[in-house]
């Protein structure tokens, strides 16, 4: 019995020794992190050059065509088509902010290829995005209080063209009566809802505060109020332009030196830039522009349209030295993606969704079917950009 026990114990020890010798001293597998700082450029110069012109055409169609159709021609623009483009474009802006900017910012600023330091100890992508949202609100608040843009006393010069209002008017249940709000502080206590208790507290508990069209762009204004609305509108448009242009520059550089994924990225970016241009162009087209600045929406639309093609050309010119995987490039891309994400999140949720759905008297008086149709267009645009984020 003792001999059998000894034999079994010896066999068991032999089997354990064999297993331990085959296993890795640690976990049995290792992870290798590739931090190649070069790029994956693999030739195909002719196709890469063609992307400059194809994306330029797509961007021009998306950004400039809505402005031209709404403001530059005498032909009757289909209100339903413009309605769809306007709210679809809003969804594109929101989808771009989260899926094409904020998510890549997290990836870049949490990359294991970054050197050890403070950048790895905090979620800087979320922090930078949060700070940007507050900065955007502060800028808009200051612009609405001070005369940064200058204005004319003849407000009849201001032009607002929005063919999509035809759909809202047809679906309106009641006749909207735009009201003067209390931003300018020029109305009497009775008019602005302030009681006479000496505390200056508002009695107005309506939603939104100040009337049905608080902060809306299609309302009757006192002189100071009109100027505040124009300044806020210009600020929102320039902020939106800044956000999409910076994003477009970086994706152009990425496309210029892409490797095996170039073909897929090329196709996706054509649609991406066209749809994003549609979101910007529909807002430029329906904004209230003074006659003296009638050229400005075209300039802003063209500025967006050329941003990606120019960056592709620059990327091809410096392809031998461009290093998108280097720590410096990751840091720069991550920071600017987070900033652009904050800009577009603020613009999309506050300037576009809140103003169009909650503070627009026409939308508030439209039927539920029209409101759900508009919301569906927003969801479609947002969902489409979320799908495209799988490849770019």
C-alpha positions as CSV (number, residue, x, y, z in Angstrom):
1,X,0.0,0.0,0.0
2,X,2.8,2.3,0.9
3,X,4.6,1.4,-2.4
4,X,1.4,2.2,-4.5
5,X,1.0,5.6,-2.7
6,X,4.6,6.5,-3.4
7,X,4.3,5.6,-7.1
8,X,1.1,7.7,-7.5
9,X,2.7,10.6,-5.7
10,X,5.7,10.4,-7.9
11,X,3.6,10.3,-11.1
12,X,1.5,13.3,-9.9
13,X,4.6,15.4,-9.2
14,X,6.0,14.5,-12.6
15,X,2.8,15.7,-14.3
16,X,2.8,19.0,-12.4
17,X,6.4,19.6,-13.3
18,X,5.7,19.1,-17.0
19,X,2.7,21.4,-16.9
20,X,4.6,24.1,-15.1
21,X,7.5,23.9,-17.5
22,X,5.1,24.3,-20.5
23,X,3.4,27.4,-19.0
24,X,4.6,30.9,-19.2
25,X,6.1,32.1,-15.9
26,X,3.4,34.8,-15.7
27,X,0.0,34.6,-17.3
28,X,0.7,32.5,-20.4
29,X,0.3,35.3,-22.9
30,X,1.7,38.8,-23.5
31,X,0.4,42.0,-25.0
32,X,2.5,44.0,-27.5
33,X,1.6,47.6,-28.0
34,X,2.5,49.0,-31.4
35,X,3.4,52.6,-31.1
36,X,4.8,53.2,-34.6
37,X,5.1,56.9,-35.0
38,X,5.2,56.8,-38.8
39,X,2.3,56.7,-41.2
40,X,0.8,54.0,-43.5
41,X,1.1,55.8,-46.8
42,X,1.3,53.2,-49.5
43,X,1.2,55.1,-52.8
44,X,-1.9,55.4,-55.0
45,X,-1.2,59.1,-55.4
46,X,-3.7,59.5,-58.3
47,X,-6.6,58.2,-56.2
48,X,-5.5,60.4,-53.3
49,X,-5.4,63.5,-55.5
50,X,-8.9,62.6,-56.8
51,X,-10.2,62.7,-53.2
52,X,-9.3,66.4,-53.0
53,X,-11.8,67.2,-55.8
54,X,-14.5,64.6,-55.0
55,X,-14.7,65.7,-51.3
56,X,-14.6,69.4,-52.5
57,X,-17.6,68.8,-54.7
58,X,-19.5,66.9,-52.0
59,X,-18.8,69.6,-49.4
60,X,-19.8,72.4,-51.8
61,X,-23.1,70.6,-52.6
62,X,-23.8,70.1,-48.9
63,X,-22.8,73.6,-47.6
64,X,-23.3,76.0,-50.5
65,X,-26.3,74.6,-52.3
66,X,-28.8,75.3,-49.4
67,X,-27.6,78.9,-49.2
68,X,-27.8,79.4,-52.9
69,X,-31.3,77.8,-53.2
70,X,-32.7,79.8,-50.3
71,X,-31.1,83.2,-50.8
72,X,-29.6,83.4,-54.3
73,X,-32.4,82.3,-56.7
74,X,-35.9,83.4,-57.5
75,X,-37.1,79.9,-58.0
76,X,-39.5,78.4,-55.5
77,X,-37.7,76.2,-53.0
78,X,-39.7,73.1,-51.8
79,X,-40.4,73.8,-48.2
80,X,-40.6,70.1,-47.2
81,X,-37.2,69.3,-48.7
82,X,-35.7,72.3,-46.9
83,X,-37.5,71.2,-43.7
84,X,-35.9,67.7,-43.9
85,X,-32.5,69.1,-44.7
86,X,-32.6,71.6,-41.8
87,X,-33.5,69.0,-39.1
88,X,-31.5,66.2,-40.6
89,X,-28.5,68.5,-40.6
90,X,-29.1,69.2,-36.9
91,X,-28.9,65.5,-36.2
92,X,-25.7,65.2,-38.2
93,X,-24.0,68.0,-36.1
94,X,-25.0,66.2,-32.8
95,X,-23.9,62.8,-34.1
96,X,-20.6,64.2,-35.2
97,X,-20.0,65.8,-31.8
98,X,-20.3,62.5,-29.9
99,X,-19.3,59.8,-32.3
100,X,-16.7,61.5,-34.5
101,X,-15.1,63.9,-32.0
102,X,-15.6,63.0,-28.4
103,X,-15.0,59.3,-28.8
104,X,-11.8,59.7,-30.8
105,X,-10.6,62.3,-28.2
106,X,-11.0,59.7,-25.5
107,X,-9.0,57.2,-27.6
108,X,-6.2,59.7,-28.3
109,X,-5.8,61.1,-24.8
110,X,-5.9,57.6,-23.2
111,X,-3.5,56.0,-25.7
112,X,-0.9,53.8,-24.1
113,X,1.6,55.3,-26.6
114,X,1.5,58.6,-24.6
115,X,4.3,59.1,-22.2
116,X,3.6,58.7,-18.5
117,X,2.5,61.9,-16.8
118,X,-0.5,64.0,-15.8
119,X,-2.2,63.3,-19.2
120,X,-2.7,59.7,-18.2
121,X,-4.0,60.5,-14.7
122,X,-7.2,62.2,-15.6
123,X,-10.0,61.9,-18.2
124,X,-8.9,65.0,-20.1
125,X,-11.2,64.5,-23.1
126,X,-14.3,64.8,-20.9
127,X,-12.7,67.7,-18.9
128,X,-11.7,69.7,-22.0
129,X,-15.2,69.1,-23.5
130,X,-16.9,70.3,-20.3
131,X,-14.7,73.4,-20.1
132,X,-15.5,74.2,-23.7
133,X,-19.2,74.0,-23.1
134,X,-18.9,76.6,-20.3
135,X,-16.6,78.8,-22.4
136,X,-19.1,78.7,-25.3
137,X,-21.9,79.8,-23.0
138,X,-19.8,82.5,-21.4
139,X,-18.9,83.9,-24.9
140,X,-22.5,83.9,-26.0
141,X,-23.5,85.6,-22.8
142,X,-20.9,88.4,-23.2
143,X,-21.7,88.9,-26.9
144,X,-25.3,89.3,-26.1
145,X,-24.4,92.1,-23.6
146,X,-21.8,94.0,-25.5
147,X,-21.6,95.4,-29.1
148,X,-19.0,93.2,-30.7
149,X,-20.6,93.0,-34.2
150,X,-22.0,96.5,-34.6
151,X,-25.5,97.1,-36.0
152,X,-27.6,99.3,-38.1
153,X,-30.6,101.2,-36.8
154,X,-32.5,100.2,-39.9
155,X,-33.5,96.6,-39.0
156,X,-35.4,96.3,-42.2
157,X,-32.0,95.6,-43.8
158,X,-31.9,92.2,-42.0
159,X,-33.0,89.3,-44.2
160,X,-34.2,85.9,-42.9
161,X,-35.1,83.2,-45.4
162,X,-36.4,79.9,-44.2
163,X,-38.5,77.8,-46.7
164,X,-39.0,75.2,-44.0
165,X,-41.4,77.5,-42.2
166,X,-44.0,76.7,-44.9
167,X,-44.2,73.2,-43.4
168,X,-44.6,74.5,-39.8
169,X,-47.2,77.1,-40.9
170,X,-49.3,74.4,-42.7
171,X,-49.2,72.2,-39.6
172,X,-49.8,75.0,-37.1
173,X,-52.8,74.4,-34.9
174,X,-53.0,78.0,-33.8
175,X,-51.7,81.2,-35.3
176,X,-48.3,81.9,-33.6
177,X,-48.1,85.3,-32.0
178,X,-44.4,86.1,-31.4
179,X,-44.0,88.0,-28.2
180,X,-41.4,90.5,-27.1
181,X,-39.2,88.9,-24.5
182,X,-37.5,90.5,-21.5
183,X,-33.8,90.2,-22.5
184,X,-33.3,93.9,-23.2
185,X,-34.8,95.0,-19.9
186,X,-36.6,97.8,-21.7
187,X,-40.2,96.8,-21.0
188,X,-42.4,98.0,-18.2
189,X,-43.0,96.0,-15.1
190,X,-46.4,94.9,-16.3
191,X,-45.0,93.8,-19.7
192,X,-42.0,91.9,-18.5
193,X,-43.8,90.1,-15.7
194,X,-42.0,91.9,-12.8
195,X,-44.0,92.7,-9.7
196,X,-43.7,95.9,-7.7
197,X,-42.4,94.3,-4.5
198,X,-39.1,96.0,-4.9
199,X,-37.2,92.8,-5.4
200,X,-37.4,92.7,-9.2
201,X,-38.6,89.1,-9.1
202,X,-40.5,87.9,-12.2
203,X,-44.1,86.8,-12.0
204,X,-43.9,85.2,-15.4
205,X,-43.9,81.4,-14.9
206,X,-44.6,80.5,-18.5
207,X,-42.5,78.1,-20.4
208,X,-40.2,79.1,-21.9
209,X,-39.6,82.2,-19.6
210,X,-40.4,85.5,-21.3
211,X,-43.0,84.2,-23.7
212,X,-43.4,81.5,-26.4
213,X,-40.5,82.6,-28.5
214,X,-37.8,83.4,-26.0
215,X,-34.5,83.5,-27.7
216,X,-36.1,82.6,-31.1
217,X,-34.9,84.2,-34.3
218,X,-38.2,84.8,-35.9
219,X,-39.8,87.3,-33.5
220,X,-40.5,91.0,-33.1
221,X,-37.8,92.9,-31.4
222,X,-37.3,96.2,-29.7
223,X,-34.1,97.8,-31.0
224,X,-31.7,96.6,-28.3
225,X,-33.4,93.2,-28.3
226,X,-33.0,92.8,-32.0
227,X,-29.3,93.6,-31.8
228,X,-28.9,91.1,-28.9
229,X,-30.6,88.3,-31.0
230,X,-28.5,89.2,-34.0
231,X,-25.2,89.1,-32.0
232,X,-26.2,85.8,-30.4
233,X,-27.1,84.3,-33.8
234,X,-23.8,85.4,-35.3
235,X,-21.8,84.0,-32.4
236,X,-23.6,80.6,-32.7
237,X,-22.9,80.4,-36.4
238,X,-19.2,81.3,-36.1
239,X,-18.8,78.8,-33.2
240,X,-20.4,76.1,-35.4
241,X,-18.1,77.0,-38.3
242,X,-15.0,76.9,-36.0
243,X,-16.0,73.4,-34.7
244,X,-16.6,71.8,-38.1
245,X,-13.6,73.3,-39.8
246,X,-11.1,72.1,-37.2
247,X,-12.6,68.7,-37.4
248,X,-12.4,68.7,-41.2
249,X,-8.8,69.7,-41.2
250,X,-7.7,66.7,-39.0
251,X,-9.7,64.1,-40.9
252,X,-8.2,65.5,-44.2
253,X,-4.6,64.9,-42.8
254,X,-5.6,61.4,-41.7
255,X,-7.0,60.5,-45.1
256,X,-3.8,61.8,-46.9
257,X,-1.6,59.2,-45.3
258,X,-4.0,56.4,-44.6
259,X,-2.9,52.9,-45.6
260,X,-5.0,49.8,-46.4
261,X,-8.1,51.5,-45.0
262,X,-7.8,54.4,-47.5
263,X,-10.5,53.2,-49.9
264,X,-13.1,52.7,-47.2
265,X,-12.2,55.9,-45.4
266,X,-12.4,57.8,-48.8
267,X,-15.9,56.7,-49.5
268,X,-17.1,57.3,-45.9
269,X,-15.6,60.8,-45.8
270,X,-17.3,61.8,-49.0
271,X,-20.7,61.2,-47.3
272,X,-19.5,62.5,-44.0
273,X,-18.4,65.8,-45.4
274,X,-21.5,66.2,-47.5
275,X,-23.9,65.5,-44.7
276,X,-21.9,67.7,-42.2
277,X,-21.9,70.5,-44.9
278,X,-25.7,70.1,-45.2
279,X,-26.0,70.7,-41.4
280,X,-23.9,73.9,-41.6
281,X,-25.4,75.1,-44.9
282,X,-29.0,74.8,-43.8
283,X,-28.2,77.0,-40.8
284,X,-26.4,79.6,-42.8
285,X,-29.3,79.7,-45.3
286,X,-32.0,80.3,-42.8
287,X,-30.0,82.8,-40.6
288,X,-31.0,86.5,-40.5
289,X,-28.3,88.3,-42.5
290,X,-28.2,92.1,-43.1
291,X,-28.1,93.0,-46.7
292,X,-24.7,94.5,-46.3
293,X,-23.4,91.1,-45.3
294,X,-25.3,89.0,-47.8
295,X,-22.0,87.5,-49.0
296,X,-21.1,86.1,-45.6
297,X,-23.1,82.8,-45.7
298,X,-21.4,82.0,-49.0
299,X,-18.0,82.8,-47.6
300,X,-18.6,80.6,-44.5
301,X,-19.9,77.7,-46.6
302,X,-17.0,77.9,-49.0
303,X,-14.6,78.1,-46.0
304,X,-15.9,74.8,-44.7
305,X,-16.0,73.2,-48.2
306,X,-12.2,73.8,-48.9
307,X,-11.0,72.9,-45.4
308,X,-10.7,69.1,-45.9
309,X,-9.4,69.3,-49.5
310,X,-6.7,71.8,-48.5
311,X,-5.7,69.6,-45.5
312,X,-5.5,66.6,-47.8
313,X,-3.2,68.5,-50.2
314,X,-1.0,69.6,-47.2
315,X,-0.9,66.0,-45.9
316,X,0.2,64.7,-49.2
317,X,2.9,67.4,-49.4
318,X,4.4,66.4,-46.0
319,X,3.6,62.7,-46.2
320,X,7.2,61.7,-45.6
321,X,7.4,63.6,-42.3
322,X,3.7,63.4,-41.1
323,X,3.5,61.1,-38.0
324,X,-0.2,60.7,-37.0
325,X,0.8,58.0,-34.4
326,X,3.4,60.1,-32.6
327,X,2.7,61.2,-29.0
328,X,2.6,64.9,-30.1
329,X,0.1,64.2,-32.8
330,X,-2.1,62.1,-30.5
331,X,-2.0,64.9,-27.9
332,X,-2.9,67.6,-30.5
333,X,-5.6,65.6,-32.1
334,X,-7.1,64.6,-28.8
335,X,-7.2,68.1,-27.4
336,X,-8.7,69.7,-30.6
337,X,-11.2,66.8,-31.0
338,X,-12.4,67.4,-27.4
339,X,-12.6,71.2,-28.0
340,X,-14.6,70.7,-31.2
341,X,-16.8,68.1,-29.5
342,X,-17.7,70.7,-26.8
343,X,-18.4,73.3,-29.4
344,X,-20.7,71.0,-31.4
345,X,-22.4,69.5,-28.4
346,X,-23.3,73.0,-27.1
347,X,-24.3,74.2,-30.5
348,X,-26.3,71.1,-31.4
349,X,-28.2,70.8,-28.1
350,X,-28.7,74.5,-27.2
351,X,-28.6,76.5,-30.5
352,X,-30.2,73.9,-32.7
353,X,-32.5,71.5,-30.7
354,X,-33.6,73.8,-27.9
355,X,-34.1,76.8,-30.1
356,X,-35.9,75.0,-32.9
357,X,-38.1,72.7,-30.8
358,X,-38.7,74.6,-27.5
359,X,-38.2,78.3,-28.3
360,X,-39.6,78.5,-31.8
361,X,-43.2,79.7,-31.8
362,X,-44.0,78.1,-35.1
363,X,-42.8,74.7,-33.9
364,X,-44.5,75.0,-30.6
365,X,-47.8,75.7,-32.4
366,X,-47.3,73.0,-35.0
367,X,-49.2,69.7,-34.7
368,X,-47.7,66.7,-33.1
369,X,-47.2,65.0,-36.4
370,X,-45.0,67.8,-37.7
371,X,-43.0,67.9,-34.4
372,X,-42.4,64.1,-34.5
373,X,-41.5,64.3,-38.2
374,X,-38.8,67.0,-37.4
375,X,-37.6,64.9,-34.5
376,X,-37.4,61.8,-36.8
377,X,-35.2,63.8,-39.2
378,X,-32.9,64.7,-36.3
379,X,-32.7,61.1,-35.2
380,X,-32.0,60.0,-38.8
381,X,-29.1,62.4,-39.2
382,X,-27.7,61.5,-35.8
383,X,-28.1,57.8,-36.4
384,X,-26.4,58.0,-39.8
385,X,-23.3,59.7,-38.4
386,X,-23.3,57.0,-35.6
387,X,-23.2,54.3,-38.3
388,X,-20.4,56.1,-40.3
389,X,-18.4,56.2,-37.1
390,X,-17.7,52.5,-37.5
391,X,-15.3,53.4,-40.3
392,X,-14.3,57.0,-39.8
